[in-house]
Amino acid sequence: MEVDEKSIYQFPKGLPGFENETAFALIPWEDTPFCYLQSVKERELSFLVVSPFEFRQDYSFELSNEDKEELEIKEDVAVFSIVTIHSEITKSTMNLLAPVVINPVKRVGKQVVLQQSGYMTRHLIWTEELTPTKGGD
């Protein structure tokens, strides 16, 4: 698979469970807010991600100084949540407990596990007010 060099991000420590995968491309999924976080090395390894702010404008957390230093974050930062799609699409979830944080300037990223937060690994993406209606209502 060929990807634009500008869409590749280095994850020096990999992702939890995939520590040997250190380079991922962020590939937009057509005209949706979703992207694929695709391993550059392993074609079969890909995660569906979305900016949590697309669905949860109140989402917030504080990055530790250690994480800020590791990612060399000064100002710009991008945050993504890994998505789990369920057969009943309205039950699909996103992981708000362990966001993928990316420095778009340095093109480096890390999945950060938040400490002492009320977030879980499975937050519903679509709540009742965000659920698509059937029949053109």
DSSP file (Angstrom, degrees, kcal/mol; ACC not computed):
  #  RESIDUE AA STRUCTURE BP1 BP2  ACC     N-H-->O    O-->H-N    N-H-->O    O-->H-N    TCO  KAPPA ALPHA  PHI   PSI    X-CA   Y-CA   Z-CA
    1    1 A M              0   0    0      0, 0.0     2,-0.5     0, 0.0    42,-0.0   0.000 360.0 360.0 360.0 132.6    0.0    0.0    0.0
    2    2 A E        +     0   0    0      2,-0.0     2,-0.3     0, 0.0    38,-0.0  -0.849 360.0 176.5-100.2 132.3    1.3    3.4   -0.9
    3    3 A V        -     0   0    0     -2,-0.5     2,-0.2    37,-0.0     5,-0.1  -0.957  38.2 -96.1-131.9 152.5    0.6    6.3    1.4
    4    4 A D    >   -     0   0    0     -2,-0.3     3,-2.2     1,-0.1     4,-0.2  -0.463  30.2-130.7 -65.5 132.5    1.7    9.9    1.4
    5    5 A E  G >  S+     0   0    0      1,-0.3     3,-1.4    -2,-0.2    -1,-0.1   0.809 106.3  63.2 -53.8 -32.8    4.8   10.4    3.5
    6    6 A K  G 3  S+     0   0    0      1,-0.3    -1,-0.3    19,-0.0    -2,-0.1   0.635  97.7  56.1 -71.3 -13.4    3.0   13.4    5.2
    7    7 A S  G <  S+     0   0    0     -3,-2.2    19,-2.7    18,-0.0     2,-0.4   0.399  86.6 100.2 -97.6   3.2    0.3   11.1    6.6
    8    8 A I  E <   -A   25   0A   0     -3,-1.4     2,-0.4    -4,-0.2    17,-0.3  -0.768  51.4-171.3 -95.9 132.7    2.8    8.8    8.4
    9    9 A Y  E     -A   24   0A   0     15,-3.4    15,-2.5    -2,-0.4     2,-0.4  -0.944  18.9-129.4-122.4 141.9    3.3    9.2   12.1
   10   10 A Q  E     -Ab  23 108A   0     97,-2.5    99,-2.8    -2,-0.4    13,-0.2  -0.768  14.5-170.4 -92.3 133.0    5.9    7.6   14.3
   11   11 A F    >   -     0   0    0     11,-3.7     3,-2.8    -2,-0.4    99,-0.1  -0.825   6.3-168.3-118.8  86.3    4.8    5.9   17.5
   12   12 A P  T 3  S+     0   0    0      0, 0.0    -1,-0.1     0, 0.0     3,-0.1   0.770  88.7  35.2 -52.1 -32.0    8.2    5.2   19.2
   13   13 A K  T 3  S-     0   0    0      1,-0.4     5,-0.1    -3,-0.1     8,-0.1   0.291 106.6-136.2-103.1   9.4    6.6    2.9   21.8
   14   14 A G    <   -     0   0    0     -3,-2.8    97,-0.5    95,-0.1    -1,-0.4  -0.280  39.0 -58.9  68.6-160.7    4.0    1.4   19.4
   15   15 A L  B >   -H   18   0B   0      3,-1.2     3,-3.4     6,-0.2     6,-0.2  -0.883  69.5 -78.2-114.2 152.0    0.5    1.0   20.6
   16   16 A P  T 3  S+     0   0    0      0, 0.0    -2,-0.1     0, 0.0    -1,-0.0  -0.262 124.2  13.5 -51.9 125.3   -0.5   -1.1   23.7
   17   17 A G  T 3  S+     0   0    0     -3,-0.0     3,-0.1     0, 0.0    -3,-0.1   0.236 126.2  63.2  90.3 -13.1   -0.4   -4.7   22.5
   18   18 A F  B X   +H   15   0B   0     -3,-3.4     3,-1.7    -5,-0.1    -3,-1.2  -0.348  56.1 149.5-136.7  51.7    1.4   -3.7   19.3
   19   19 A E  T 3  S+     0   0    0      1,-0.3    -1,-0.1    -5,-0.3    -8,-0.0   0.721  70.1  58.1 -64.3 -23.1    4.7   -2.4   20.6
   20   20 A N  T 3  S+     0   0    0     -5,-0.1     2,-0.9    -3,-0.1    -1,-0.3   0.562  86.9  85.1 -84.9  -7.7    6.7   -3.5   17.5
   21   21 A E    <   +     0   0    0     -3,-1.7    -6,-0.2    -6,-0.2    -3,-0.1  -0.828  48.5 157.3 -95.2 105.9    4.5   -1.4   15.2
   22   22 A T        +     0   0    0     -2,-0.9   -11,-3.7     1,-0.1     2,-0.4   0.448  51.8  62.0-113.6  -1.6    6.0    2.1   15.3
   23   23 A A  E     +A   10   0A   0    -13,-0.2    17,-2.6   -11,-0.1    18,-0.5  -0.986  57.2 171.0-130.9 125.5    4.8    3.7   12.1
   24   24 A F  E     -AC   9  39A   0    -15,-2.5   -15,-3.4    -2,-0.4     2,-0.4  -0.979  23.5-140.5-132.3 143.7    1.2    4.3   11.2
   25   25 A A  E     -AC   8  38A   0     13,-3.2    13,-2.7    -2,-0.4     2,-0.8  -0.861  13.9-139.8-100.9 138.8   -0.5    6.3    8.4
   26   26 A L  E     - C   0  37A   0    -19,-2.7    11,-0.2    -2,-0.4    -2,-0.0  -0.882  27.1-176.6 -98.8 110.6   -3.6    8.3    9.2
   27   27 A I  E     - C   0  36A   0      9,-2.9     9,-3.1    -2,-0.8    -2,-0.0  -0.935  22.7-127.9-117.6 117.0   -5.9    7.8    6.2
   28   28 A P  E     - C   0  35A   0      0, 0.0     2,-0.9     0, 0.0     7,-0.3  -0.284  17.9-130.4 -60.4 145.4   -9.3    9.6    6.0
   29   29 A W    >   -     0   0    0      5,-2.5     3,-1.2     3,-0.2     5,-0.3  -0.815  49.6 -84.9-102.6  93.6  -12.3    7.4    5.3
   30   30 A E  T 3  S-     0   0    0     -2,-0.9     2,-0.6     1,-0.2    -1,-0.1  -0.063  97.4 -19.0  44.2-134.7  -14.1    9.0    2.4
   31   31 A D  T 3  S+     0   0    0     -3,-0.1    -1,-0.2     2,-0.0     0, 0.0  -0.315 112.8  99.6 -98.8  50.6  -16.5   11.8    3.5
   32   32 A T  S <  S-     0   0    0     -3,-1.2    -3,-0.2    -2,-0.6     0, 0.0  -0.797  83.2-114.6-124.9 168.8  -16.8   10.8    7.1
   33   33 A P  S    S+     0   0    0      0, 0.0    18,-0.6     0, 0.0     2,-0.2   0.517  88.5  99.0 -79.1  -2.6  -15.2   12.1   10.3
   34   34 A F  E     - D   0  50A   0     -5,-0.3    -5,-2.5    16,-0.1    -2,-0.3  -0.496  50.6-175.1 -87.9 153.7  -13.5    8.7   10.6
   35   35 A C  E     -CD  28  49A   0     14,-2.6    14,-3.0    -7,-0.3     2,-0.5  -0.915  23.9-120.3-135.8 163.4   -9.9    7.7    9.7
   36   36 A Y  E     -CD  27  48A   0     -9,-3.1    -9,-2.9    -2,-0.3     2,-0.9  -0.915  10.4-151.3-103.2 135.9   -7.9    4.6    9.6
   37   37 A L  E     -CD  26  47A   0     10,-3.2    10,-1.7    -2,-0.5     2,-0.5  -0.881  30.4-170.2-102.6  96.4   -4.8    4.4   11.6
   38   38 A Q  E     -CD  25  46A   0    -13,-2.7   -13,-3.2    -2,-0.9     8,-0.2  -0.775  22.9-123.3-101.6 125.8   -3.0    1.9    9.3
   39   39 A S  E     -C   24   0A   0      6,-2.7   -15,-0.3    -2,-0.5     6,-0.1  -0.426  12.7-149.6 -61.3 136.5    0.3    0.2   10.2
   40   40 A V  S    S+     0   0    0    -17,-2.6    -1,-0.2     1,-0.1   -16,-0.1   0.813  95.6  38.8 -76.3 -30.9    2.9    0.9    7.6
   41   41 A K  S    S+     0   0    0    -18,-0.5     2,-0.7     1,-0.2    -1,-0.1   0.888 114.6  49.3 -87.1 -44.6    4.6   -2.5    8.2
   42   42 A E    >   -     0   0    0      1,-0.2     3,-1.8     3,-0.1    -3,-0.4  -0.863  63.2-163.9-107.2 106.4    1.6   -4.8    8.7
   43   43 A R  T 3  S+     0   0    0     -2,-0.7    -1,-0.2     1,-0.3    -4,-0.1   0.813  89.2  54.2 -56.9 -34.5   -1.0   -4.5    6.0
   44   44 A E  T 3  S+     0   0    0     -6,-0.1     2,-0.8     1,-0.1    -1,-0.3   0.538  89.6  89.4 -80.9  -6.2   -3.6   -6.4    8.1
   45   45 A L    <   +     0   0    0     -3,-1.8    -6,-2.7    -6,-0.1     2,-0.3  -0.823  51.4 138.5-100.8 111.3   -3.2   -4.1   11.1
   46   46 A S  E     -D   38   0A   0     -2,-0.8     2,-0.4    -8,-0.2    -8,-0.2  -0.995  33.1-154.6-150.6 144.7   -5.5   -1.1   11.1
   47   47 A F  E     -D   37   0A   0    -10,-1.7   -10,-3.2    -2,-0.3     2,-0.5  -0.965  18.0-131.9-121.9 138.6   -7.7    0.8   13.6
   48   48 A L  E     +D   36   0A   0     35,-0.5    35,-3.3    -2,-0.4     2,-0.3  -0.795  37.4 178.5 -85.4 128.2  -10.7    2.9   12.9
   49   49 A V  E     -DE  35  82A   0    -14,-3.0   -14,-2.6    -2,-0.5     2,-0.3  -0.886  15.2-177.0-130.9 160.5  -10.4    6.2   14.7
   50   50 A V  E     -DE  34  81A   0     31,-1.7    31,-3.0    -2,-0.3   -16,-0.1  -0.986  39.6 -99.5-150.8 150.8  -12.4    9.4   15.1
   51   51 A S    >   -     0   0    0    -18,-0.6     3,-1.8    -2,-0.3     4,-0.4  -0.638  31.4-143.3 -68.5 123.9  -11.8   12.7   16.8
   52   52 A P  G >> S+     0   0    0      0, 0.0     4,-2.6     0, 0.0     3,-1.2   0.762  96.1  70.4 -63.1 -21.8  -13.9   12.3   20.1
   53   53 A F  G 34 S+     0   0    0      1,-0.3     4,-0.1    26,-0.2    27,-0.0   0.673  83.0  71.4 -70.4 -16.4  -14.9   15.9   19.8
   54   54 A E  G <4 S+     0   0    0     -3,-1.8    -1,-0.3     1,-0.2     3,-0.1   0.827 119.7  15.2 -63.0 -31.7  -17.0   15.0   16.8
   55   55 A F  T <4 S+     0   0    0     -3,-1.2     2,-0.3    -4,-0.4    -2,-0.2   0.598 133.3  42.2-119.1 -19.9  -19.4   13.3   19.1
   56   56 A R    ><  +     0   0    0     -4,-2.6     3,-1.9    -5,-0.1    -1,-0.2  -0.756  54.2 175.0-133.9  85.7  -18.5   14.6   22.6
   57   57 A Q  T 3  S+     0   0    0     -2,-0.3    -1,-0.1     1,-0.3    -4,-0.1   0.731  82.3  59.5 -64.2 -20.9  -17.8   18.3   22.6
   58   58 A D  T 3  S+     0   0    0     -3,-0.1    -1,-0.3     2,-0.0     2,-0.2   0.404  75.7 123.6 -88.7   3.2  -17.4   18.1   26.4
   59   59 A Y    <   +     0   0    0     -3,-1.9     2,-0.3    -7,-0.1    -3,-0.0  -0.444  34.3 154.4 -66.6 130.9  -14.5   15.6   26.2
   60   60 A S        +     0   0    0     -2,-0.2     2,-0.3     2,-0.0    -2,-0.0  -0.993  14.8 162.9-156.5 153.7  -11.4   16.9   28.0
   61   61 A F        -     0   0    0     -2,-0.3     2,-0.5    56,-0.0    56,-0.0  -0.968  33.4-116.0-162.3 163.9   -8.3   15.7   29.8
   62   62 A E        -     0   0    0     -2,-0.3     2,-0.3     0, 0.0    -2,-0.0  -0.938  24.7-137.9-110.6 124.1   -4.9   17.0   30.9
   63   63 A L        -     0   0    0     -2,-0.5    51,-0.0     1,-0.1     2,-0.0  -0.592  26.9-114.7 -76.3 140.5   -1.8   15.5   29.3
   64   64 A S     >  -     0   0    0     -2,-0.3     4,-2.4     1,-0.1     5,-0.2  -0.337  22.2-114.6 -69.0 158.0    1.0   14.8   31.8
   65   65 A N  H  > S+     0   0    0      1,-0.2     4,-2.6     2,-0.2     5,-0.2   0.869 118.6  56.9 -60.2 -36.5    4.2   16.9   31.4
   66   66 A E  H  > S+     0   0    0      2,-0.2     4,-2.6     1,-0.2    -1,-0.2   0.916 108.3  45.5 -61.4 -44.2    6.0   13.6   30.6
   67   67 A D  H  > S+     0   0    0      2,-0.2     4,-2.3     1,-0.2    -2,-0.2   0.899 112.0  52.0 -66.2 -40.6    3.6   12.9   27.7
   68   68 A K  H  <>S+     0   0    0     -4,-2.4     5,-2.4     2,-0.2     4,-0.5   0.916 113.1  44.8 -61.4 -42.6    3.9   16.5   26.5
   69   69 A E  H ><5S+     0   0    0     -4,-2.6     3,-0.9     3,-0.2    -2,-0.2   0.930 112.0  51.4 -66.3 -45.7    7.7   16.2   26.5
   70   70 A E  H 3<5S+     0   0    0     -4,-2.6    -2,-0.2     1,-0.3    -1,-0.2   0.877 117.7  38.6 -60.1 -38.7    7.7   12.8   24.8
   71   71 A L  T 3<5S-     0   0    0     -4,-2.3    -1,-0.3    -5,-0.2    35,-0.2   0.441 105.7-129.3 -91.1  -0.9    5.5   14.1   22.0
   72   72 A E  T < 5 +     0   0    0     -3,-0.9     2,-0.5    -4,-0.5    -3,-0.2   0.877  41.2 179.7  54.1  42.2    7.3   17.5   21.9
   73   73 A I      < +     0   0    0     -5,-2.4    -1,-0.2    -6,-0.2     4,-0.1  -0.624  22.8 154.4 -81.8 124.5    3.9   19.3   22.1
   74   74 A K  S    S-     0   0    0     -2,-0.5    -1,-0.2     2,-0.3     3,-0.1   0.738  79.4 -37.9-107.7 -56.5    4.1   23.0   22.2
   75   75 A E  S    S+     0   0    0      1,-0.2     2,-0.1     0, 0.0    -2,-0.1   0.525 112.2  77.3-135.5 -59.8    0.6   24.0   20.8
   76   76 A D        +     0   0    0     27,-0.0     2,-0.3     2,-0.0    -2,-0.3  -0.379  51.1 158.1 -70.3 135.8   -0.7   21.8   18.0
   77   77 A V        -     0   0    0     26,-0.2     2,-0.4    -2,-0.1    26,-0.2  -0.980  25.2-155.6-153.6 144.5   -2.2   18.5   19.0
   78   78 A A  E     -F  102   0A   0     24,-2.8    24,-3.1    -2,-0.3     2,-0.4  -0.971  12.1-159.5-121.5 140.8   -4.7   16.1   17.4
   79   79 A V  E     +F  101   0A   0     -2,-0.4     2,-0.3    22,-0.2   -26,-0.2  -0.971  11.1 177.5-125.3 134.4   -6.7   13.6   19.5
   80   80 A F  E     -F  100   0A   0     20,-2.5    20,-3.2    -2,-0.4     2,-0.4  -0.953  17.5-146.4-132.4 152.4   -8.4   10.4   18.2
   81   81 A S  E     -E   50   0A   0    -31,-3.0   -31,-1.7    -2,-0.3     2,-0.3  -0.951  25.6-118.7-115.2 139.4  -10.3    7.6   19.8
   82   82 A I  E     -E   49   0A   0     13,-0.4    13,-2.3    -2,-0.4     2,-0.3  -0.628  33.8-143.3 -77.1 134.1  -10.2    4.1   18.7
   83   83 A V  E     -I   94   0C   0    -35,-3.3     2,-0.5    -2,-0.3   -35,-0.5  -0.761  12.1-157.1-104.3 141.5  -13.6    2.9   17.5
   84   84 A T  E     -I   93   0C   0      9,-2.8     9,-2.2    -2,-0.3     2,-0.4  -0.978  15.7-150.9-115.6 117.5  -15.2   -0.5   17.9
   85   85 A I        -     0   0    0     -2,-0.5     2,-0.3     7,-0.2     4,-0.1  -0.736  10.9-160.0 -89.5 132.4  -18.0   -1.1   15.3
   86   86 A H        -     0   0    0     -2,-0.4     6,-0.2     2,-0.2     5,-0.1  -0.731  32.5-110.3-107.5 159.8  -20.8   -3.4   16.3
   87   87 A S  S    S+     0   0    0     -2,-0.3     2,-1.0     1,-0.2    -1,-0.1   0.867 118.4  57.4 -59.2 -35.7  -23.2   -5.2   14.1
   88   88 A E  S >  S-     0   0    0      1,-0.2     3,-3.0     3,-0.0    -1,-0.2  -0.853  88.4-153.1 -93.2 102.1  -25.9   -2.9   15.3
   89   89 A I  G >  S+     0   0    0     -2,-1.0     3,-1.7     1,-0.3    37,-0.2   0.743  87.9  63.7 -53.5 -32.2  -24.2    0.3   14.3
   90   90 A T  G 3  S+     0   0    0      1,-0.3    -1,-0.3    -3,-0.1    36,-0.3   0.614  98.0  58.1 -70.8  -9.7  -25.9    2.4   17.0
   91   91 A K  G <  S+     0   0    0     -3,-3.0    -1,-0.3    -5,-0.1    -2,-0.2   0.307  78.4 125.9 -98.9   7.3  -24.1    0.3   19.6
   92   92 A S    <   -     0   0    0     -3,-1.7    33,-2.4    -6,-0.2    34,-0.5  -0.349  44.7-158.0 -66.1 148.0  -20.6    1.2   18.3
   93   93 A T  E     -IJ  84 124C   0     -9,-2.2    -9,-2.8    31,-0.3     2,-0.3  -0.804  14.4-146.6-128.2 164.4  -18.2    2.7   20.8
   94   94 A M  E     -IJ  83 123C   0     29,-2.4    29,-2.4    -2,-0.3     2,-0.9  -0.980  25.8-118.1-131.2 148.2  -15.1    4.8   21.1
   95   95 A N        +     0   0    0    -13,-2.3   -13,-0.4    -2,-0.3    26,-0.2  -0.740  36.4 165.3 -88.8 104.2  -12.3    4.5   23.7
   96   96 A L  S    S+     0   0    0     24,-1.6    25,-0.2    -2,-0.9    -1,-0.2   0.600  70.3  66.4 -92.6 -13.2  -12.2    7.7   25.6
   97   97 A L  S    S+     0   0    0     23,-1.2    17,-2.8     1,-0.2    24,-0.1   0.812 110.9  31.7 -76.1 -30.6  -10.0    6.3   28.4
   98   98 A A  S    S-     0   0    0     15,-0.2   -16,-0.3    22,-0.2    -1,-0.2  -0.634  80.9-174.6-130.4  74.9   -7.0    5.8   26.1
   99   99 A P        -     0   0    0      0, 0.0    13,-2.8     0, 0.0     2,-0.7  -0.313  27.9-122.3 -69.2 152.5   -6.9    8.5   23.4
  100  100 A V  E     -FG  80 111A   0    -20,-3.2   -20,-2.5    11,-0.2     2,-0.5  -0.876  31.6-161.5 -92.7 117.0   -4.4    8.5   20.6
  101  101 A V  E     -FG  79 110A   0      9,-3.2     9,-2.1    -2,-0.7     2,-0.4  -0.881   7.9-171.5-107.7 129.8   -2.6   11.8   20.8
  102  102 A I  E     -FG  78 109A   0    -24,-3.1   -24,-2.8    -2,-0.5     7,-0.2  -0.961  24.3-146.9-126.3 136.4   -0.6   13.1   17.8
  103  103 A N  E  >> - G   0 108A   0      5,-3.2     4,-1.6    -2,-0.4     5,-1.3  -0.892  17.2-166.2 -94.1 105.0    1.7   16.0   17.4
  104  104 A P  T  45S+     0   0    0      0, 0.0    -1,-0.1     0, 0.0   -27,-0.1   0.728  83.1  53.3 -69.4 -20.2    0.9   16.9   13.8
  105  105 A V  T  45S+     0   0    0    -29,-0.2   -28,-0.1     1,-0.1   -32,-0.0   0.938 120.0  29.9 -77.8 -49.0    4.0   19.1   13.4
  106  106 A K  T  45S-     0   0    0    -35,-0.2   -96,-0.2     2,-0.1    -1,-0.1   0.564 102.5-132.4 -85.3  -9.9    6.6   16.6   14.6
  107  107 A R  T  <5 +     0   0    0     -4,-1.6   -97,-2.5     1,-0.2     2,-0.3   0.932  61.1 131.2  54.6  51.6    4.4   13.7   13.2
  108  108 A V  E   < -bG  10 103A   0     -5,-1.3    -5,-3.2   -99,-0.2     2,-0.3  -0.972  32.0-178.5-131.8 146.5    4.8   11.6   16.4
  109  109 A G  E     - G   0 102A   0    -99,-2.8     2,-0.3    -2,-0.3    -7,-0.2  -0.906  12.9-174.1-144.2 169.9    2.0   10.0   18.4
  110  110 A K  E     - G   0 101A   0     -9,-2.1    -9,-3.2    -2,-0.3     2,-0.7  -0.963  29.0-123.0-161.3 142.8    1.2    7.9   21.4
  111  111 A Q  E     - G   0 100A   0    -97,-0.5     2,-0.5    -2,-0.3   -11,-0.2  -0.864  35.4-157.5 -90.5 121.5   -1.8    6.2   22.9
  112  112 A V        -     0   0    0    -13,-2.8     2,-0.7    -2,-0.7    -2,-0.0  -0.860  10.3-147.0-105.4 127.3   -2.2    7.7   26.4
  113  113 A V        -     0   0    0     -2,-0.5   -15,-0.2   -15,-0.2     2,-0.2  -0.850  25.2-133.3 -92.6 116.6   -4.0    5.9   29.2
  114  114 A L        -     0   0    0    -17,-2.8     3,-0.4    -2,-0.7     2,-0.3  -0.475  14.6-141.5 -73.8 135.7   -5.7    8.5   31.3
  115  115 A Q  S    S+     0   0    0      1,-0.2    -1,-0.0    -2,-0.2     0, 0.0  -0.759  75.0   1.6 -96.4 142.8   -5.3    8.2   35.0
  116  116 A Q  S    S+     0   0    0     -2,-0.3     2,-0.3     1,-0.2    -1,-0.2   0.889  93.2 137.7  50.7  50.4   -8.1    9.0   37.4
  117  117 A S        -     0   0    0     -3,-0.4    -1,-0.2     2,-0.2   -56,-0.0  -0.839  60.9-130.5-118.8 161.7  -10.6    9.9   34.8
  118  118 A G  S    S+     0   0    0     -2,-0.3     2,-0.1     2,-0.0   -21,-0.1   0.349  73.7 112.2 -89.0   6.2  -14.3    9.0   34.6
  119  119 A Y        -     0   0    0    -23,-0.1     2,-0.2   -22,-0.1    -2,-0.2  -0.423  50.9-156.1 -82.3 156.8  -13.9    7.8   31.0
  120  120 A M        -     0   0    0    -26,-0.1   -24,-1.6    -2,-0.1   -23,-1.2  -0.715  30.1-111.6-122.1 173.8  -14.2    4.2   29.9
  121  121 A T  S    S+     0   0    0     -2,-0.2     2,-0.4     1,-0.2   -23,-0.0   0.640 108.7  49.8 -80.2 -13.6  -12.9    2.2   27.0
  122  122 A R        +     0   0    0    -27,-0.1     2,-0.5   -29,-0.1    -1,-0.2  -0.724  63.5 159.7-132.4  84.8  -16.4    1.9   25.6
  123  123 A H  E     -J   94   0C   0    -29,-2.4   -29,-2.4    -2,-0.4     3,-0.1  -0.887  47.5-109.4 -99.9 133.0  -18.5    5.0   25.3
  124  124 A L  E     -J   93   0C   0     -2,-0.5   -31,-0.3   -31,-0.2     3,-0.1  -0.363  21.6-154.3 -58.7 135.2  -21.4    4.9   22.8
  125  125 A I  S    S+     0   0    0    -33,-2.4     2,-0.7     1,-0.2    -1,-0.2   0.944  81.7  46.7 -74.9 -50.7  -20.6    7.1   19.8
  126  126 A W  S    S-     0   0    0    -34,-0.5    -1,-0.2   -36,-0.3     2,-0.1  -0.839  70.3-172.1-100.9 117.2  -24.2    7.8   19.0
  127  127 A T    >>  -     0   0    0     -2,-0.7     4,-1.4   -72,-0.1     3,-1.2  -0.414  48.2 -86.8 -90.6 177.4  -26.5    8.8   21.7
  128  128 A E  T 34 S+     0   0    0      1,-0.3     3,-0.5     2,-0.2    -1,-0.0   0.890 130.5  49.1 -55.3 -42.1  -30.3    9.2   21.2
  129  129 A E  T 34 S+     0   0    0      1,-0.2    -1,-0.3     3,-0.0    -3,-0.0   0.695 117.1  42.3 -73.9 -16.0  -30.0   12.7   20.0
  130  130 A L  T <4 S+     0   0    0     -3,-1.2    -1,-0.2     2,-0.1    -2,-0.2   0.501  86.2 113.6-103.7  -6.3  -27.1   11.8   17.5
  131  131 A T  S  < S-     0   0    0     -4,-1.4   -41,-0.0    -3,-0.5    -4,-0.0  -0.466  74.6-112.6 -70.3 131.3  -28.7    8.5   16.3
  132  132 A P        -     0   0    0      0, 0.0     2,-0.2     0, 0.0    -1,-0.1  -0.351  33.0-125.2 -61.0 141.9  -29.6    8.6   12.6
  133  133 A T        -     0   0    0     -3,-0.1     3,-0.4     1,-0.0     2,-0.3  -0.569  17.0-127.8 -88.3 154.8  -33.4    8.4   12.0
  134  134 A K  S    S+     0   0    0     -2,-0.2     3,-0.5     1,-0.2    -1,-0.0  -0.767  83.0  23.4 -99.8 146.4  -35.0    5.9    9.8
  135  135 A G  S    S-     0   0    0     -2,-0.3    -1,-0.2     1,-0.2    -2,-0.0   0.665 120.4 -73.7  80.1  16.6  -37.5    6.7    7.1
  136  136 A G              0   0    0     -3,-0.4    -1,-0.2     1,-0.1    -2,-0.1   0.801 360.0 360.0  72.1  31.1  -36.4   10.3    6.4
  137  137 A D              0   0    0     -3,-0.5    -1,-0.1     0, 0.0    -2,-0.1   0.501 360.0 360.0 -61.2 360.0  -37.9   11.9    9.5
